[in-house]
Amino acid sequence: MLRRFCLANATRFEPIRGFLPGEVAVASGRFVAELPVGARRVDLGGRPLLPGLVNGHDHLDLSSFSALGRPPYANVYDWARHVDGGAGDLRSSAGLAVPVLDRLFLGGLRNLLSGVTSVAHHAAWRRSFGSGLFRALGALRHGIALPAGFPVRVLERYGWVHSLGLGDVATALRATADHAPFMIHAAEGTDARARAELSELAERGWLDDRTLIVHGVGLDAAAIALIVRHGAAVVLSPESNLYLYGATAPLAALRAAGVPLALGSDSPVSGVRDLLSTLATLARESGLAHAELLRLATSETADRLRLEAGRLASGASADLIVLEDLQAFCRGERTALALVVREGRALFGQPQLLEALGARFLPIWIDGQERGLEPGYARLLARLLVRYPQLADTAWLQGVRVAS
């Protein structure tokens, strides 16, 4: 893989100005202001070039699962009681049969194949997200070299608890580092219990400018006013919400109130394919312009997570995606994705672009079209698909085929 390159003749996305003609130069895994000496120029033919997407909410270890439950539900607690952790559900047993380290890898890969380069994992951070340990585990457990490390960057500095009724909020907050985001599912449902959660968080002193309210389906005017008063933010997950509750967060009211927003996929357990299908759901439900959608899925979500990501800025980590078709991408079509680069490494994309960048890859088919995937990832995915054939039933792996 080339260490220095320029992607030229692009239609470059900027959060404020939108799409403009331009290019990006990369050296040593970062964007640079000037083309380095000896760097190769790759002509994109006017294709849209964006920062890598930022996923504000996922459960990476649940990417081996099919959707659970029989929605709609009134709130997350009804859903949790019904599925009872998947007890007695053959779909859950099939998902859990995949070891957790492999499930985490699948979660990272699921994001990468949808154009995501940074993810907030709504559970404890694991050492295996670090590139060194991930490479060592790949060699030890599977005998496969994984030089690129974990498929995506995983937010490391944060606090979290599942929700008011499923976790110890006070203890989780005390353990959260200063100025780090604190993630909690809240107002996740349509009934009175869900609607009351914001006032309880505020009354207990658990709502402040670090708080990321995940889902927020049941937010009403009073709850939105509390969010504004305390400087909190909301992570939208419309595809998950519509599947489980038949409703989603009140986007128009949140935007009118000036609430800071982020976008997150949630997991396949709640009827979601990936962040790209979530983006498409938001497009259909909200009518937001493409530039607004992409800003939310890049720089705005990165800001909520306090991540230096989501922008094509000089000095930033060279995380980017190239699109074949912007309209199709915003409709959720994975085949519209032409290239994914994380930290200057081309990991996934059209074979001709990967070859132009000197990237090693193995063929993979996504929804009927050939793409190339970093060889270690492709080999590990192929091995897992053979070892755990039930993975073929998960929504995001339908349409994915690796060369045998």
C-alpha positions in Angstrom: 0.0 0.0 0.0 1.3 3.4 -0.9 2.3 5.5 2.1 1.9 8.8 0.1 -0.8 9.4 -2.4 -3.2 12.0 -3.7 -6.8 11.4 -4.7 -7.3 14.0 -7.4 -10.2 15.3 -9.5 -12.7 14.6 -6.8 -15.9 16.2 -5.7 -14.9 16.9 -2.1 -17.4 17.2 0.7 -16.9 19.9 3.3 -19.3 20.2 6.3 -20.1 23.9 5.7 -19.7 24.4 2.0 -20.9 21.1 0.7 -19.5 19.4 -2.4 -16.8 21.3 -4.3 -14.1 20.2 -6.8 -10.9 19.3 -5.0 -8.4 16.7 -4.0 -6.8 15.2 -0.8 -3.2 14.3 -0.2 -2.1 11.7 2.3 1.2 10.9 3.9 2.0 8.6 6.8 -1.7 7.9 7.5 -2.7 11.6 7.7 -4.1 14.3 5.5 -1.4 16.8 4.5 -1.7 20.2 3.0 0.6 19.6 0.0 1.3 16.7 -2.2 4.4 14.9 -0.9 7.3 14.4 -3.2 7.1 11.1 -5.0 3.4 10.6 -4.2 1.2 8.9 -6.7 -1.9 10.8 -8.0 -5.0 8.7 -8.5 -7.7 10.4 -10.7 -11.2 9.9 -9.2 -13.0 11.1 -12.3 -15.1 13.5 -10.3 -16.4 11.0 -7.8 -17.7 12.3 -4.4 -15.0 12.1 -1.7 -16.1 12.3 2.0 -14.6 11.7 5.4 -15.2 8.2 6.7 -18.6 7.9 8.4 -18.8 8.0 12.2 -21.2 5.6 13.9 -22.4 7.2 17.1 -24.0 4.0 18.6 -23.5 0.3 18.0 -23.2 -3.0 19.8 -20.3 -4.5 17.9 -20.6 -7.9 19.7 -24.1 -8.4 18.4 -23.3 -8.5 14.7 -23.7 -12.3 14.5 -27.4 -12.0 15.5 -30.7 -11.8 13.6 -33.4 -9.5 14.8 -35.0 -10.6 18.0 -38.5 -10.2 19.4 -42.0 -9.6 17.9 -42.4 -5.8 17.8 -43.8 -3.3 18.2 -43.1 -2.7 21.9 -44.0 0.2 24.2 -40.5 0.6 25.6 -37.0 -1.1 25.8 -37.9 -2.8 29.0 -40.9 -4.6 27.4 -38.6 -5.7 24.6 -35.9 -6.8 27.1 -38.4 -8.9 29.1 -39.8 -10.5 26.0 -36.5 -11.6 24.6 -35.1 -12.3 28.1 -31.5 -12.1 26.9 -32.4 -14.5 24.1 -33.3 -17.3 26.4 -34.8 -20.2 24.5 -34.5 -18.3 21.2 -32.7 -20.4 18.5 -31.7 -17.2 16.7 -30.0 -15.9 19.9 -28.3 -19.3 20.5 -27.0 -19.2 16.9 -25.5 -15.7 17.4 -23.9 -16.6 20.7 -22.3 -19.7 19.2 -19.8 -17.4 17.6 -17.0 -16.5 20.1 -17.2 -12.9 21.3 -13.8 -11.9 19.8 -15.1 -13.1 16.4 -18.4 -11.3 17.0 -16.5 -8.1 17.7 -14.5 -8.5 14.4 -17.8 -9.0 12.5 -19.1 -5.8 14.1 -16.1 -3.9 12.9 -16.3 -5.4 9.4 -20.0 -4.7 9.2 -19.2 -1.0 9.8 -16.3 -0.9 7.4 -18.4 -2.4 4.5 -20.9 0.5 5.0 -18.3 3.2 4.9 -17.8 3.7 8.6 -14.2 4.3 9.9 -15.0 5.3 13.6 -17.6 3.7 16.0 -18.9 4.2 19.5 -19.4 0.8 21.0 -22.2 0.8 23.7 -20.4 -1.5 26.1 -17.1 -1.8 27.8 -14.0 -1.0 25.6 -12.0 -4.1 24.9 -8.2 -4.4 24.5 -8.8 -6.3 21.4 -9.9 -3.1 19.7 -6.3 -2.0 19.8 -4.4 -2.9 16.7 -1.5 -4.7 18.3 -3.6 -7.1 20.4 -6.0 -7.7 17.5 -3.2 -8.7 15.2 -1.8 -11.0 17.9 -5.2 -12.6 18.5 -5.7 -13.1 14.7 -2.4 -15.0 14.5 -2.9 -17.0 17.7 -6.6 -18.0 17.2 -6.8 -18.3 13.4 -3.3 -18.3 12.1 -4.2 -15.3 9.9 -2.1 -12.1 9.5 -4.2 -9.0 10.2 -1.7 -6.2 9.5 -4.4 -3.5 9.3 -5.5 -4.1 12.9 -9.2 -3.9 14.0 -11.3 -2.9 11.0 -12.5 0.4 12.5 -11.4 2.9 15.1 -13.4 2.4 18.3 -14.0 5.3 20.7 -11.9 4.6 23.7 -12.6 7.5 26.1 -16.2 7.4 27.3 -18.6 6.3 30.0 -21.7 4.3 29.5 -24.7 2.5 31.0 -27.5 0.7 29.3 -30.4 2.7 30.7 -32.1 3.9 33.9 -33.8 0.6 34.4 -30.9 -1.6 33.2 -27.8 -0.4 35.0 -26.2 1.6 37.8 -26.1 5.2 36.4 -24.5 6.8 39.4 -21.6 4.3 39.5 -21.1 4.6 35.7 -21.0 8.4 35.9 -18.4 8.4 38.7 -16.2 6.1 36.6 -16.4 8.4 33.5 -13.4 10.5 32.8 -13.8 14.3 32.9 -14.9 15.8 29.6 -15.6 12.3 28.1 -19.0 11.6 26.6 -21.5 9.6 28.7 -23.8 7.3 26.7 -27.2 6.1 28.0 -30.3 4.7 26.3 -33.1 7.0 27.4 -36.7 7.8 26.4 -36.4 4.5 24.4 -40.1 3.9 23.7 -43.5 5.6 23.2 -45.2 5.2 26.6 -45.3 7.2 29.8 -42.3 5.3 31.3 -40.1 6.2 28.4 -41.3 9.8 28.4 -40.5 10.2 32.1 -36.9 9.2 31.9 -35.4 12.6 31.0 -37.0 14.3 34.0 -35.7 11.6 36.3 -32.2 12.0 34.9 -32.3 15.7 35.4 -33.8 15.4 39.0 -31.0 13.1 40.0 -28.3 15.3 38.6 -27.4 12.8 35.8 -28.0 15.1 32.9 -25.2 17.4 31.7 -23.2 18.5 28.7 -21.4 15.1 28.6 -24.7 13.1 28.2 -25.5 11.4 25.0 -29.2 10.4 25.0 -29.4 7.4 22.7 -32.7 6.8 20.9 -34.9 9.5 22.5 -38.1 8.1 20.8 -40.3 9.4 23.7 -38.9 12.9 23.9 -41.6 15.5 24.3 -41.4 19.3 24.5 -40.6 19.3 28.2 -37.9 16.7 27.8 -36.3 18.6 24.9 -36.3 21.7 27.0 -34.4 19.8 29.7 -31.9 18.6 27.1 -31.3 22.2 26.0 -31.0 23.5 29.5 -28.4 20.9 30.5 -26.5 21.0 27.2 -26.9 17.3 26.4 -27.1 15.7 23.0 -29.2 13.0 21.2 -28.1 10.1 19.1 -30.7 9.2 16.5 -31.2 5.5 15.5 -34.2 5.7 13.2 -34.0 2.2 11.6 -33.8 0.5 15.0 -36.5 2.7 16.5 -39.0 2.1 13.7 -38.5 -1.7 13.9 -38.9 -1.9 17.7 -41.4 0.9 18.5 -42.9 2.0 15.2 -41.7 5.5 15.9 -38.4 7.5 16.1 -37.1 10.6 17.8 -38.8 13.9 17.0 -36.2 15.2 14.6 -37.9 18.4 13.6 -38.5 19.4 17.2 -34.9 18.6 18.2 -33.5 20.6 15.3 -35.8 23.5 16.0 -34.6 23.6 19.6 -31.0 23.5 18.5 -30.2 20.1 20.2 -26.8 18.7 19.2 -27.4 15.5 17.2 -25.5 12.4 16.2 -26.4 9.3 14.2 -26.0 5.7 15.3 -26.9 2.4 13.8 -27.7 0.2 16.8 -27.3 -3.5 16.1 -28.8 -6.3 14.0 -30.6 -7.5 17.1 -32.9 -4.5 16.7 -33.6 -5.0 13.0 -30.7 -2.9 11.6 -28.4 -3.7 8.7 -25.7 -1.0 9.3 -25.2 2.7 9.5 -25.7 3.1 5.7 -29.2 1.6 5.9 -29.8 3.8 9.0 -28.8 6.9 6.9 -31.2 5.8 4.2 -34.0 5.4 6.8 -33.3 8.9 8.1 -33.4 10.3 4.5 -36.8 8.8 3.9 -38.3 9.8 7.2 -36.9 13.3 7.4 -36.5 14.6 3.9 -33.1 16.1 4.9 -30.8 17.2 2.0 -27.9 15.0 1.2 -25.4 17.5 2.6 -27.3 17.6 5.9 -27.4 13.8 6.2 -23.7 13.5 5.5 -22.7 16.3 7.9 -24.7 14.5 10.6 -23.0 11.1 9.8 -19.5 12.6 9.8 -18.5 15.8 11.6 -21.5 16.3 13.8 -21.4 12.8 15.2 -17.6 13.1 15.7 -18.1 16.3 17.6 -20.7 14.6 19.9 -18.2 11.8 20.6 -15.4 14.3 21.0 -13.4 12.5 18.3 -11.0 14.1 16.0 -12.7 12.6 13.0 -15.3 13.3 10.4 -13.3 16.0 8.4 -10.9 16.0 5.5 -8.6 18.4 7.5 -4.8 18.7 7.2 -3.2 16.8 10.1 -6.2 14.6 10.8 -6.2 10.8 10.4 -6.7 10.0 6.7 -10.1 8.3 7.0 -12.1 8.7 3.9 -14.6 7.2 1.5 -15.2 7.6 -2.2 -18.6 7.1 -3.7 -19.6 5.8 -7.1 -23.1 7.3 -6.8 -24.2 9.8 -4.1 -27.9 9.3 -4.7 -27.6 5.5 -4.4 -25.4 5.9 -1.3 -28.1 8.0 0.5 -30.6 5.3 -0.5 -28.5 2.8 1.5 -27.0 0.9 -1.5 -23.6 -0.6 -0.4 -22.6 -0.9 -4.1 -22.5 2.9 -4.2 -19.3 2.7 -2.1 -16.2 2.8 -4.2 -13.4 3.0 -1.6 -12.8 3.0 2.1 -9.5 4.3 3.5 -8.7 4.3 7.3 -5.5 5.9 8.6 -4.2 6.0 5.0 -4.8 2.3 4.4 -7.1 1.4 1.5 -9.1 -1.5 3.1 -12.1 -2.0 0.9 -13.3 -0.9 -2.5 -13.4 -1.3 -6.2 -10.5 -3.4 -7.5 -9.3 -0.8 -9.9 -9.0 1.9 -7.2 -7.3 -0.5 -4.8 -4.8 -1.5 -7.5 -4.1 2.2 -8.3 -3.2 2.7 -4.6 -1.0 -0.3 -4.5 -3.3 -2.0 -1.9 -3.3 -5.8 -1.5 -6.8 -7.3 -1.5 -8.9 -10.4 -2.1 -12.1 -10.4 -4.1 -15.4 -10.2 -2.3 -18.9 -9.7 -3.7 -21.3 -7.2 -2.2 -24.9 -7.3 -3.4 -23.8 -8.7 -6.8 -20.9 -6.5 -7.4 -17.2 -7.3 -7.1 -15.1 -5.4 -4.5 -11.7 -6.0 -2.9 -11.2 -6.4 0.8 -8.0 -6.3 2.9 -6.7 -9.9 2.7 -6.6 -10.7 6.4 -10.2 -9.5 6.8 -11.3 -11.5 3.8 -9.6 -14.7 5.0 -11.1 -14.4 8.5 -14.6 -13.7 7.2 -14.4 -16.7 4.8 -13.3 -18.9 7.7 -16.1 -17.7 10.0 -18.7 -18.1 7.3 -17.7 -21.8 6.9 -17.4 -22.4 10.6 -20.7 -20.7 11.5 -23.1 -21.1 8.6 -25.8 -19.5 10.6 -24.1 -16.2 9.9 -25.6 -16.2 6.5 -29.0 -15.4 8.1 -27.9 -12.1 9.5 -29.2 -9.1 7.5 -25.8 -7.5 6.8 -24.2 -10.6 5.5 -27.0 -11.4 3.0 -25.5 -10.4 -0.3 -21.9 -10.8 0.9 -19.8 -13.5 -0.6 -16.0 -14.2 -0.3 -14.0 -16.1 -2.9 -13.4 -19.6 -1.7 
